[in-house]
Amino acid sequence: MQPHSHKLLLKVEQTILSRNMFKKGDRILTGVSGGPDSVALLHLLLRLAPKWELKIGIAHLNHCLRGAESDRDAEFVANLAAKTGIPCYSDAIDVRADPASRKLSLEAAARNTRYEFFDRIQHQNGYDKIATGHQRNDNAELMLMFLFRGSGPLGFSGIPPIREGRIVRPLIETDRNELVAFLNENEISYQIDKSNRDMRFLRNRIRHETIPYIQACCNPGIVETLNRFSKITRSENEWMDEIIQPIYENALVSTDKHRMVLAISAFSAFPEAVRRRVIRSAIARIKGDLLRISFSHIEAACCIAEHRQGSAQLMLPDGIRIQREQDLIIFYQTDEPVERRRLKIQPVQAPFFYSVTGPGECVTIHETGAMLTFSEIPIESGMITMPCNKIALLDMEMLKFPLTVRNIQPGDRFNPLGVTGTQKIGKYFIDHKIKRSERLQCPVILSGKQIVWLAGYRISGCFKVTSSTRKVLRIEICRPTPPELE
């Protein structure tokens, strides 16, 4: 055996041993697309098979997405199986035409269909493990994709070497270039998928543009760095999952394949990080994975759990719906096609809190871009009548400094000028048809625990300027126009 091939074989063998991927006599179903990674995996497993007395089989699914090229790949894999004398299980499923895939993105539908095919072949033919050709470049690319999409720590765990105890990735610590060199050194042919050069896809832009740029300008070992980070994050996530599991199970009211119900009160008192992981676990169990689920989706779901007045619902990618009813939060998957869904996730405003010690101060709310100026003005009739919505004039002697500037919180009430008694700010917004995008940006000014101004809208009648007022506080808000939500 050539030196490079021998070195690569030892590396793959060490990966298998360190993670106990195989045991003696295992039957291994190998996913082979015809590309370099899966072809290299097959040939490496064939060379390692005697060590564990492995029985190897090939599984190939034609997704019917590339016309003649897809058919060519299927033929190539069939010929490869014939040459090596290995059982080959193949099928062709038009992913675009499959009704079960219409509620998913094309990428997610192809992935789900492929693994359903692997599962079916495994169970029908008694295979112990399914081996796939994922390697460390795939893992690095996936981590950057998650980063750009706003994923949390779970996304940075990357591709697990073993999933569900039966899906194994023996090449996860090898480099793409090592595999190509192995194939070339041993004169092993493979297929090239031209769609892997299509720059319309984010993964391809990361593979062919982003990572080479980082390697050239910042860190030549970025792939290794990302994989090391992935390994650290995965081990920490596994530890945290052990802590979260009892909390999740205590919150679980009922569950089946397509529906799950949690009691909000069972986890609402825990820290924010715990609540996120409980929500994430529920979504993963209903959806089967967390692909296309971003941090903003988890935050929006947490927001629904936290605001328990009335009912609310939220639609996530791939037909996942979350609904709150009183103390229950319900997760389920709909059959509604992705192209017909119009409901989007509303952004969750980052909390803010500022203090104003007296007139003459200016507060910039960095979270929203708004700016508030506080000044004392002379008592002149022309200056205290008919202020615009951007300006509030208040009886300064009624105020207790320091004032507080913060975002709106659930249950906030105030006494709108001209209204008898107090009113929930939420009701005020609804009555005045204030857009949700503007509500999220709106600050409130408080004196002690009393709201004195719903900034940009209405002051509290308790702090209005009267004929007996001797000092007037003028507050002006200047803020960017809130963006319209898509």
FIMIRO-266362 format. One record per residue (C-alpha): residue number from 1; y, z negated, x. Coordinates in pm, 1 decimal. Layout:
<rs>
(r NUM, (Y, Z, X)),
...
</rs>
This chain:
<rs>
(r 1, (0.0, 0.0, 0.0)),
(r 2, (351.2, 83.9, 122.1)),
(r 3, (559.6, -217.5, 245.0)),
(r 4, (816.9, -190.1, -35.9)),
(r 5, (548.0, -168.4, -303.1)),
(r 6, (363.6, -465.7, -155.8)),
(r 7, (682.3, -674.5, -155.0)),
(r 8, (760.4, -584.5, -514.5)),
(r 9, (405.7, -660.2, -623.9)),
(r 10, (426.2, -1006.2, -465.8)),
(r 11, (758.6, -1073.3, -641.7)),
(r 12, (619.0, -979.4, -982.6)),
(r 13, (305.7, -1181.2, -917.4)),
(r 14, (520.1, -1485.3, -832.8)),
(r 15, (719.0, -1441.8, -1156.4)),
(r 16, (394.6, -1436.2, -1355.5)),
(r 17, (251.9, -1739.3, -1173.9)),
(r 18, (566.9, -1952.9, -1186.8)),
(r 19, (592.0, -1913.0, -1563.8)),
(r 20, (219.8, -1908.6, -1636.6)),
(r 21, (259.6, -1579.8, -1826.2)),
(r 22, (-110.9, -1487.1, -1815.2)),
(r 23, (-440.6, -1665.8, -1815.7)),
(r 24, (-776.1, -1530.1, -1707.9)),
(r 25, (-910.7, -1258.8, -1936.2)),
(r 26, (-590.4, -1203.2, -2135.6)),
(r 27, (-549.8, -878.1, -2326.0)),
(r 28, (-199.1, -744.8, -2255.2)),
(r 29, (-26.1, -493.1, -2481.7)),
(r 30, (236.4, -317.5, -2269.7)),
(r 31, (536.8, -157.0, -2433.6)),
(r 32, (586.4, 180.3, -2263.3)),
(r 33, (878.0, 403.1, -2360.0)),
(r 34, (826.6, 649.6, -2074.1)),
(r 35, (1134.9, 533.7, -1885.9)),
(r 36, (1124.4, 402.1, -1527.1)),
(r 37, (1115.9, 30.1, -1611.5)),
(r 38, (824.3, 41.5, -1854.8)),
(r 39, (627.5, 290.8, -1643.9)),
(r 40, (673.3, 70.2, -1336.6)),
(r 41, (564.1, -232.5, -1541.4)),
(r 42, (244.2, -57.3, -1647.6)),
(r 43, (148.9, 44.3, -1293.0)),
(r 44, (229.8, -299.0, -1151.1)),
(r 45, (19.5, -470.5, -1418.7)),
(r 46, (-268.7, -234.4, -1345.9)),
(r 47, (-257.2, -338.9, -979.5)),
(r 48, (-238.8, -708.3, -1070.5)),
(r 49, (-499.3, -690.4, -1349.4)),
(r 50, (-802.0, -780.3, -1129.4)),
(r 51, (-641.6, -1112.8, -1030.2)),
(r 52, (-644.4, -1236.2, -1392.5)),
(r 53, (-914.4, -998.4, -1522.6)),
(r 54, (-655.5, -853.2, -1760.2)),
(r 55, (-730.3, -587.1, -2019.1)),
(r 56, (-429.6, -355.5, -2051.8)),
(r 57, (-322.6, -149.5, -2354.5)),
(r 58, (-19.6, 70.7, -2417.4)),
(r 59, (208.8, 65.6, -2722.0)),
(r 60, (464.0, 341.7, -2776.3)),
(r 61, (695.9, 382.7, -3076.1)),
(r 62, (881.9, 706.9, -3140.0)),
(r 63, (1204.8, 603.8, -3317.9)),
(r 64, (1278.4, 969.0, -3406.0)),
(r 65, (1638.2, 929.0, -3290.6)),
(r 66, (1655.2, 1202.1, -3023.8)),
(r 67, (1462.6, 1488.4, -3180.6)),
(r 68, (1257.5, 1688.0, -2930.3)),
(r 69, (1331.7, 1439.7, -2649.5)),
(r 70, (1168.8, 1159.1, -2847.2)),
(r 71, (860.8, 1376.8, -2905.2)),
(r 72, (850.8, 1466.0, -2537.1)),
(r 73, (850.4, 1095.6, -2442.1)),
(r 74, (563.8, 1026.3, -2684.3)),
(r 75, (361.5, 1309.1, -2531.7)),
(r 76, (434.6, 1183.6, -2179.9)),
(r 77, (308.4, 833.0, -2265.4)),
(r 78, (-5.9, 974.3, -2430.4)),
(r 79, (-82.0, 1176.4, -2115.5)),
(r 80, (-14.8, 870.0, -1899.1)),
(r 81, (-264.8, 667.9, -2102.0)),
(r 82, (-522.9, 946.1, -2076.6)),
(r 83, (-485.7, 963.4, -1697.3)),
(r 84, (-526.5, 589.4, -1651.5)),
(r 85, (-798.7, 552.1, -1915.3)),
(r 86, (-603.3, 288.3, -2107.6)),
(r 87, (-605.7, 250.6, -2487.7)),
(r 88, (-281.3, 386.3, -2633.6)),
(r 89, (-136.7, 294.2, -2972.5)),
(r 90, (150.0, 512.1, -3090.9)),
(r 91, (345.5, 568.2, -3406.6)),
(r 92, (657.9, 754.1, -3521.4)),
(r 93, (907.6, 585.9, -3754.4)),
(r 94, (1235.2, 747.8, -3849.0)),
(r 95, (1458.7, 444.4, -3810.3)),
(r 96, (1755.7, 609.3, -3979.8)),
(r 97, (1550.3, 691.7, -4289.7)),
(r 98, (1364.7, 361.1, -4312.7)),
(r 99, (1495.8, 173.8, -4622.7)),
(r 100, (1419.2, -161.2, -4460.4)),
(r 101, (1662.0, -79.0, -4177.4)),
(r 102, (1962.3, 27.0, -4383.2)),
(r 103, (2116.2, -319.3, -4387.0)),
(r 104, (2116.7, -329.7, -4003.8)),
(r 105, (2306.1, -156.4, -3728.9)),
(r 106, (2112.1, 130.6, -3569.0)),
(r 107, (2055.0, -70.2, -3249.9)),
(r 108, (1929.4, -376.6, -3438.1)),
(r 109, (1715.9, -163.7, -3670.1)),
(r 110, (1547.2, 13.3, -3375.6)),
(r 111, (1481.5, -316.3, -3201.2)),
(r 112, (1338.2, -482.1, -3512.4)),
(r 113, (1120.6, -179.9, -3591.8)),
(r 114, (989.6, -171.0, -3235.4)),
(r 115, (891.2, -538.3, -3229.9)),
(r 116, (736.9, -516.3, -3576.9)),
(r 117, (525.5, -229.0, -3442.5)),
(r 118, (425.0, -433.0, -3136.1)),
(r 119, (335.4, -729.9, -3358.0)),
(r 120, (123.6, -513.2, -3586.2)),
(r 121, (-70.2, -356.1, -3297.8)),
(r 122, (-118.1, -695.0, -3132.5)),
(r 123, (-266.9, -857.4, -3441.2)),
(r 124, (-478.4, -557.5, -3543.0)),
(r 125, (-633.6, -520.2, -3198.9)),
(r 126, (-657.0, -876.8, -3071.7)),
(r 127, (-407.2, -867.3, -2784.8)),
(r 128, (-297.5, -1202.9, -2644.4)),
(r 129, (43.6, -1105.2, -2502.3)),
(r 130, (304.1, -832.5, -2533.9)),
(r 131, (466.3, -728.9, -2204.9)),
(r 132, (805.1, -552.2, -2197.0)),
(r 133, (990.2, -394.3, -1906.7)),
(r 134, (1315.4, -593.7, -1914.6)),
(r 135, (1450.4, -655.9, -1564.4)),
(r 136, (1745.0, -848.0, -1420.9)),
(r 137, (1995.2, -560.6, -1451.6)),
(r 138, (1922.2, -556.1, -1825.4)),
(r 139, (1986.9, -929.4, -1831.4)),
(r 140, (2319.0, -898.8, -1645.8)),
(r 141, (2433.9, -620.2, -1877.9)),
(r 142, (2340.4, -822.4, -2184.5)),
(r 143, (2532.8, -1125.4, -2058.6)),
(r 144, (2847.9, -918.2, -2012.2)),
(r 145, (2802.3, -771.1, -2359.0)),
(r 146, (2783.2, -1123.4, -2501.7)),
(r 147, (3088.6, -1225.2, -2300.0)),
(r 148, (3295.3, -934.4, -2432.2)),
(r 149, (3181.8, -1011.7, -2787.3)),
(r 150, (3283.6, -1376.7, -2761.8)),
(r 151, (2940.2, -1538.5, -2743.3)),
(r 152, (2883.2, -1905.1, -2671.8)),
(r 153, (2635.7, -2065.1, -2428.4)),
(r 154, (2331.0, -1934.6, -2614.4)),
(r 155, (2432.2, -1576.0, -2540.3)),
(r 156, (2464.0, -1659.1, -2172.0)),
(r 157, (2102.9, -1773.0, -2166.5)),
(r 158, (2025.5, -1402.8, -2146.1)),
(r 159, (1680.9, -1250.2, -2191.7)),
(r 160, (1411.3, -1521.1, -2186.1)),
(r 161, (1118.6, -1454.4, -1948.8)),
(r 162, (883.7, -1569.0, -2227.9)),
(r 163, (957.2, -1560.1, -2601.5)),
(r 164, (745.0, -1722.7, -2871.7)),
(r 165, (479.4, -1788.0, -2607.8)),
(r 166, (346.8, -1432.3, -2638.1)),
(r 167, (621.3, -1185.1, -2539.3)),
(r 168, (648.9, -1178.1, -2160.7)),
(r 169, (885.2, -1007.7, -1916.4)),
(r 170, (710.2, -991.5, -1574.9)),
(r 171, (995.7, -780.2, -1425.8)),
(r 172, (1279.0, -1016.5, -1522.4)),
(r 173, (1345.0, -1109.2, -1157.1)),
(r 174, (1328.9, -754.4, -1022.1)),
(r 175, (1612.1, -509.3, -975.0)),
(r 176, (1628.6, -164.7, -1135.3)),
(r 177, (1663.2, -1.1, -792.7)),
(r 178, (1348.3, -178.8, -670.2)),
(r 179, (1151.2, -35.0, -960.1)),
(r 180, (1277.6, 320.1, -905.8)),
(r 181, (1201.9, 289.2, -534.6)),
(r 182, (847.9, 174.9, -619.3)),
(r 183, (795.6, 475.7, -848.0)),
(r 184, (933.5, 719.9, -592.5)),
(r 185, (734.2, 566.0, -307.0)),
(r 186, (412.3, 607.0, -504.4)),
(r 187, (507.8, 946.9, -650.1)),
(r 188, (484.2, 818.3, -1006.1)),
(r 189, (667.1, 1030.4, -1262.7)),
(r 190, (874.9, 892.5, -1550.6)),
(r 191, (1112.1, 1013.8, -1819.9)),
(r 192, (1493.2, 999.7, -1826.0)),
(r 193, (1659.0, 906.2, -2154.6)),
(r 194, (1984.4, 1105.1, -2162.9)),
(r 195, (2130.4, 868.5, -2422.5)),
(r 196, (2152.0, 606.1, -2147.3)),
(r 197, (2445.6, 808.0, -2007.9)),
(r 198, (2631.6, 820.3, -2340.2)),
(r 199, (2955.3, 627.9, -2281.1)),
(r 200, (3010.8, 571.6, -2651.6)),
(r 201, (2772.8, 277.0, -2619.5)),
(r 202, (2906.2, -49.1, -2476.2)),
(r 203, (2592.3, -120.8, -2276.4)),
(r 204, (2619.5, 215.4, -2098.2)),
(r 205, (2986.2, 156.9, -2013.0)),
(r 206, (2895.0, -181.9, -1869.5)),
(r 207, (2601.8, -33.9, -1674.4)),
(r 208, (2776.8, 270.1, -1529.4)),
(r 209, (3139.8, 156.6, -1507.7)),
(r 210, (3200.5, -219.0, -1537.9)),
(r 211, (2927.1, -354.7, -1310.0)),
(r 212, (2981.3, -92.1, -1034.6)),
(r 213, (3355.1, -173.3, -1044.7)),
(r 214, (3289.2, -548.9, -1009.5)),
(r 215, (3042.9, -481.7, -728.4)),
(r 216, (3298.0, -269.7, -542.2)),
(r 217, (3605.1, -486.7, -596.9)),
(r 218, (3498.6, -844.7, -662.1)),
(r 219, (3137.2, -940.3, -603.7)),
(r 220, (2865.3, -710.0, -464.4)),
(r 221, (2606.4, -958.3, -589.1)),
(r 222, (2733.1, -981.9, -946.8)),
(r 223, (2391.3, -898.8, -1095.3)),
(r 224, (2230.2, -1185.6, -904.4)),
(r 225, (2522.3, -1416.3, -992.0)),
(r 226, (2490.8, -1343.1, -1363.4)),
(r 227, (2114.2, -1394.3, -1355.1)),
(r 228, (2153.5, -1727.1, -1173.9)),
(r 229, (2410.4, -1836.6, -1434.7)),
(r 230, (2172.1, -1722.1, -1707.0)),
(r 231, (1890.8, -1933.1, -1562.9)),
(r 232, (2108.2, -2244.9, -1543.1)),
(r 233, (2244.1, -2198.0, -1894.0)),
(r 234, (1899.9, -2133.9, -2039.7)),
(r 235, (1757.3, -2457.6, -1897.9)),
(r 236, (2054.9, -2657.4, -2028.0)),
(r 237, (2024.9, -2493.7, -2369.1)),
(r 238, (1656.1, -2582.1, -2383.9)),
(r 239, (1745.1, -2945.0, -2314.2)),
(r 240, (2019.0, -2945.8, -2580.2)),
(r 241, (1788.7, -2781.2, -2834.0)),
(r 242, (1549.3, -3073.5, -2797.3)),
(r 243, (1835.4, -3306.9, -2888.7)),
(r 244, (1951.9, -3091.0, -3180.3)),
(r 245, (1606.8, -3040.8, -3336.2)),
(r 246, (1578.7, -3384.0, -3505.7)),
(r 247, (1932.6, -3347.9, -3645.2)),
(r 248, (1853.3, -3002.3, -3778.2)),
(r 249, (1527.5, -3118.6, -3938.3)),
(r 250, (1702.8, -3416.2, -4098.5)),
(r 251, (1958.9, -3177.8, -4253.2)),
(r 252, (1694.8, -2933.6, -4380.4)),
(r 253, (1659.6, -2949.7, -4759.7)),
(r 254, (1435.6, -2646.4, -4814.2)),
(r 255, (1328.6, -2333.6, -4632.5)),
(r 256, (1124.9, -2017.3, -4671.3)),
(r 257, (1119.1, -1678.4, -4499.2)),
(r 258, (1446.8, -1551.3, -4645.2)),
(r 259, (1637.5, -1864.2, -4751.6)),
(r 260, (1734.6, -2195.2, -4594.9)),
(r 261, (1933.0, -2488.9, -4735.0)),
(r 262, (2096.4, -2763.7, -4527.8)),
(r 263, (2266.5, -3084.7, -4642.3)),
(r 264, (2614.6, -3078.0, -4489.7)),
(r 265, (2647.3, -3457.2, -4492.6)),
(r 266, (2344.9, -3485.0, -4262.5)),
(r 267, (2526.3, -3322.1, -3968.7)),
(r 268, (2899.4, -3322.8, -4054.3)),
(r 269, (2966.9, -3652.0, -3874.3)),
(r 270, (2832.9, -3523.6, -3542.8)),
(r 271, (3058.2, -3368.5, -3273.9)),
(r 272, (3171.6, -3009.5, -3314.6)),
(r 273, (2925.6, -2881.2, -3052.3)),
(r 274, (2634.3, -3028.6, -3250.0)),
(r 275, (2755.3, -2879.3, -3578.7)),
(r 276, (2779.9, -2536.1, -3415.3)),
(r 277, (2423.1, -2555.8, -3287.5)),
(r 278, (2285.2, -2664.8, -3624.1)),
(r 279, (2459.6, -2368.1, -3789.8)),
(r 280, (2341.9, -2133.3, -3516.0)),
(r 281, (1982.8, -2253.3, -3551.0)),
(r 282, (1987.3, -2186.1, -3924.4)),
(r 283, (2125.5, -1833.5, -3877.6)),
(r 284, (1869.2, -1756.0, -3605.5)),
(r 285, (1578.7, -1869.5, -3825.3)),
(r 286, (1686.6, -1652.6, -4116.7)),
(r 287, (1792.8, -1348.5, -3914.0)),
(r 288, (1522.2, -1369.5, -3647.7)),
(r 289, (1775.7, -1346.4, -3365.4)),
(r 290, (2145.3, -1390.3, -3295.2)),
(r 291, (2225.8, -1030.8, -3208.0)),
(r 292, (2578.1, -934.9, -3326.0)),
(r 293, (2653.1, -1298.1, -3415.3)),
(r 294, (2966.7, -1394.5, -3224.4)),
(r 295, (3148.0, -1722.9, -3167.1)),
(r 296, (3396.2, -1635.7, -3441.5)),
(r 297, (3108.4, -1598.3, -3688.6)),
(r 298, (2975.1, -1944.0, -3599.5)),
(r 299, (3325.3, -2092.4, -3625.7)),
(r 300, (3378.5, -1935.8, -3967.4)),
(r 301, (3044.3, -2077.2, -4083.9)),
(r 302, (3141.3, -2422.4, -3953.5)),
(r 303, (3470.4, -2392.8, -4139.5)),
(r 304, (3281.2, -2329.6, -4464.0)),
(r 305, (3069.8, -2640.7, -4401.1)),
(r 306, (3373.6, -2856.8, -4327.0)),
(r 307, (3579.8, -2762.9, -4634.7)),
(r 308, (3360.1, -2892.7, -4911.9)),
(r 309, (3591.3, -2865.8, -5211.5)),
(r 310, (3454.8, -2610.1, -5456.7)),
(r 311, (3233.5, -2326.0, -5334.3)),
(r 312, (3273.6, -2057.6, -5070.0)),
(r 313, (3073.9, -1776.0, -4916.6)),
(r 314, (3071.1, -1569.7, -4601.3)),
(r 315, (2901.9, -1241.7, -4503.8)),
(r 316, (2784.8, -1198.4, -4144.8)),
(r 317, (2642.6, -889.1, -3971.0)),
(r 318, (2300.7, -754.6, -4070.7)),
(r 319, (2318.9, -884.7, -4426.9)),
(r 320, (2331.3, -1256.9, -4348.5)),
(r 321, (2514.3, -1447.4, -4622.7)),
(r 322, (2623.8, -1810.3, -4604.5)),
(r 323, (2716.7, -1994.1, -4920.9)),
(r 324, (2841.7, -2349.0, -4974.8)),
(r 325, (2778.4, -2536.3, -5297.7)),
(r 326, (2903.4, -2895.1, -5298.3)),
(r 327, (2715.7, -3074.5, -5016.1)),
(r 328, (2475.9, -2785.9, -4954.9)),
(r 329, (2514.3, -2487.9, -4723.9)),
(r 330, (2275.9, -2202.3, -4800.3)),
(r 331, (2170.0, -1926.3, -4560.2)),
(r 332, (1995.1, -1610.7, -4678.7)),
(r 333, (1966.2, -1239.5, -4607.3)),
(r 334, (2070.3, -969.2, -4852.1)),
(r 335, (1950.7, -610.4, -4887.2)),
(r 336, (2304.4, -475.2, -4909.8)),
(r 337, (2346.4, -176.3, -4670.5)),
(r 338, (2582.2, -243.4, -4382.3)),
(r 339, (2799.6, 58.1, -4464.3)),
(r 340, (2871.6, -76.0, -4813.4)),
(r 341, (2982.7, -422.9, -4707.8)),
(r 342, (3356.7, -475.9, -4705.9)),
(r 343, (3380.5, -852.4, -4675.5)),
(r 344, (3492.5, -949.9, -4327.9)),
(r 345, (3502.3, -1281.4, -4143.8)),
(r 346, (3836.6, -1453.6, -4169.9)),
(r 347, (3964.8, -1586.0, -3837.4)),
(r 348, (3975.4, -1961.9, -3786.5)),
(r 349, (4309.4, -2085.7, -3652.6)),
(r 350, (4289.8, -2300.8, -3340.7)),
(r 351, (4419.1, -2654.7, -3413.2)),
(r 352, (4759.0, -2752.2, -3272.1)),
(r 353, (4964.8, -3073.0, -3256.4)),
(r 354, (5316.4, -3120.4, -3120.4)),
(r 355, (5562.9, -3410.2, -3125.3)),
(r 356, (5943.6, -3391.1, -3167.6)),
(r 357, (6140.2, -3693.6, -3052.0)),
(r 358, (6477.1, -3586.3, -3197.3)),
(r 359, (6741.3, -3316.2, -3253.8)),
(r 360, (6806.9, -3072.5, -2972.2)),
(r 361, (6440.4, -2996.9, -2907.4)),
(r 362, (6260.6, -2663.7, -2930.0)),
(r 363, (5883.5, -2637.8, -2987.1)),
(r 364, (5682.4, -2326.5, -2909.3)),
(r 365, (5346.9, -2323.1, -3087.0)),
(r 366, (5140.0, -2139.3, -2829.7)),
(r 367, (4843.7, -2100.5, -3066.3)),
(r 368, (5045.0, -1885.4, -3311.1)),
(r 369, (5351.5, -1767.7, -3117.3)),
(r 370, (5592.6, -1940.3, -3358.7)),
(r 371, (5898.7, -2127.6, -3233.3)),
(r 372, (6076.1, -2419.5, -3405.0)),
(r 373, (6427.1, -2540.9, -3316.3)),
(r 374, (6561.0, -2880.3, -3426.2)),
(r 375, (6934.2, -2952.6, -3435.2)),
(r 376, (7183.2, -3183.0, -3605.4)),
(r 377, (7463.8, -3002.0, -3792.0)),
(r 378, (7792.3, -3113.3, -3946.8)),
(r 379, (7799.9, -3196.6, -4317.0)),
(r 380, (7986.3, -2903.6, -4463.1)),
(r 381, (7916.1, -2764.2, -4808.2)),
(r 382, (7881.8, -2410.2, -4681.4)),
(r 383, (7612.1, -2512.1, -4437.8)),
(r 384, (7391.1, -2719.8, -4664.1)),
(r 385, (7353.2, -2490.9, -4961.8)),
(r 386, (7094.8, -2215.3, -5017.8)),
(r 387, (6915.5, -2209.2, -4680.8)),
(r 388, (6669.6, -1920.4, -4634.1)),
(r 389, (6294.5, -1976.8, -4605.9)),
(r 390, (6316.8, -1975.5, -4226.2)),
(r 391, (6559.6, -2266.5, -4223.2)),
(r 392, (6512.8, -2620.6, -4357.1)),
(r 393, (6800.4, -2864.9, -4405.7)),
(r 394, (6686.0, -3226.3, -4432.0)),
(r 395, (6846.1, -3568.1, -4471.9)),
(r 396, (6801.1, -3694.8, -4118.1)),
(r 397, (6838.4, -4061.4, -4209.5)),
(r 398, (6531.8, -4030.3, -4432.8)),
(r 399, (6322.6, -3914.3, -4137.8)),
(r 400, (6126.3, -4123.8, -3891.5)),
(r 401, (6110.6, -3983.0, -3538.1)),
(r 402, (5908.2, -3865.3, -3363.5)),
(r 403, (5823.7, -3587.8, -3608.1)),
(r 404, (5483.6, -3418.7, -3595.2)),
(r 405, (5419.4, -3043.8, -3597.5)),
(r 406, (5060.8, -2943.5, -3674.0)),
(r 407, (4856.1, -2689.0, -3862.9)),
(r 408, (4747.6, -2740.9, -4222.4)),
(r 409, (4447.7, -2964.0, -4280.2)),
(r 410, (4212.4, -2982.6, -4579.4)),
(r 411, (4355.6, -3197.0, -4857.6)),
(r 412, (4718.1, -3180.5, -4736.9)),
(r 413, (4964.5, -3252.9, -5018.3)),
(r 414, (5344.4, -3246.2, -5038.9)),
(r 415, (5624.7, -3275.5, -5294.8)),
(r 416, (5771.1, -2923.2, -5318.7)),
(r 417, (6143.2, -2920.6, -5388.4)),
(r 418, (6194.6, -2866.3, -5761.4)),
(r 419, (5846.3, -2989.6, -5859.3)),
(r 420, (5769.4, -3328.3, -6009.7)),
(r 421, (5499.3, -3511.9, -5818.5)),
(r 422, (5283.0, -3390.9, -5530.3)),
(r 423, (5080.4, -3073.6, -5501.9)),
(r 424, (4801.1, -2956.2, -5272.4)),
(r 425, (4925.9, -2706.9, -5018.1)),
(r 426, (4624.0, -2488.9, -5098.3)),
(r 427, (4733.3, -2467.8, -5462.2)),
(r 428, (5090.8, -2393.0, -5358.7)),
(r 429, (4967.9, -2097.7, -5150.6)),
(r 430, (4754.7, -1966.6, -5436.3)),
(r 431, (5034.9, -2003.3, -5692.9)),
(r 432, (5277.2, -1818.1, -5466.9)),
(r 433, (5021.8, -1552.6, -5360.5)),
(r 434, (5054.7, -1628.9, -4989.3)),
(r 435, (4812.6, -1417.8, -4784.0)),
(r 436, (4536.7, -1599.0, -4599.6)),
(r 437, (4652.0, -1454.1, -4267.5)),
(r 438, (4991.1, -1621.9, -4320.7)),
(r 439, (4838.6, -1951.8, -4430.0)),
(r 440, (4644.1, -1978.6, -4105.3)),
(r 441, (4966.2, -1936.9, -3905.3)),
(r 442, (5173.5, -2184.5, -4109.5)),
(r 443, (5277.0, -2514.6, -3945.8)),
(r 444, (5375.4, -2829.5, -4132.6)),
(r 445, (5638.3, -3082.9, -4021.2)),
(r 446, (5561.8, -3448.7, -4086.4)),
(r 447, (5763.1, -3768.4, -4080.6)),
(r 448, (5502.7, -4037.7, -4040.1)),
(r 449, (5229.1, -3930.1, -4281.4)),
(r 450, (5460.0, -3740.9, -4518.9)),
(r 451, (5502.3, -3364.2, -4503.4)),
(r 452, (5873.6, -3283.7, -4500.2)),
(r 453, (5850.6, -2905.5, -4466.7)),
(r 454, (5585.9, -2642.6, -4522.6)),
(r 455, (5748.9, -2433.7, -4252.8)),
(r 456, (5878.2, -2101.2, -4375.3)),
(r 457, (5823.2, -2184.0, -4744.2)),
(r 458, (5940.3, -2508.2, -4907.8)),
(r 459, (6079.7, -2847.7, -4808.2)),
(r 460, (5974.4, -3172.1, -4969.9)),
(r 461, (6209.3, -3290.6, -5240.9)),
(r 462, (6189.0, -3642.0, -5094.2)),
(r 463, (6392.3, -3533.7, -4789.6)),
(r 464, (6644.8, -3297.4, -4945.1)),
(r 465, (7014.5, -3313.4, -4862.3)),
(r 466, (7216.0, -3492.2, -5132.6)),
(r 467, (7577.3, -3591.3, -5188.4)),
(r 468, (7510.2, -3919.2, -5010.0)),
(r 469, (7362.3, -3754.0, -4701.4)),
(r 470, (7549.5, -3842.9, -4381.3)),
(r 471, (7338.1, -3661.3, -4119.1)),
(r 472, (7163.1, -3324.5, -4159.1)),
(r 473, (6868.6, -3204.9, -3951.5)),
(r 474, (6842.5, -2828.1, -3932.6)),
(r 475, (6499.2, -2681.1, -3848.8)),
(r 476, (6453.1, -2308.7, -3798.3)),
(r 477, (6125.1, -2125.7, -3755.8)),
(r 478, (6096.5, -1795.6, -3574.9)),
(r 479, (5751.8, -1642.8, -3575.7)),
(r 480, (5583.6, -1304.8, -3524.6)),
(r 481, (5482.5, -1113.2, -3832.6)),
(r 482, (5124.8, -1220.3, -3911.2)),
(r 483, (4875.1, -938.5, -3862.5)),
(r 484, (4696.3, -801.0, -4168.4)),
(r 485, (4326.3, -874.2, -4172.9)),
(r 486, (4098.9, -576.0, -4180.8)),
</rs>
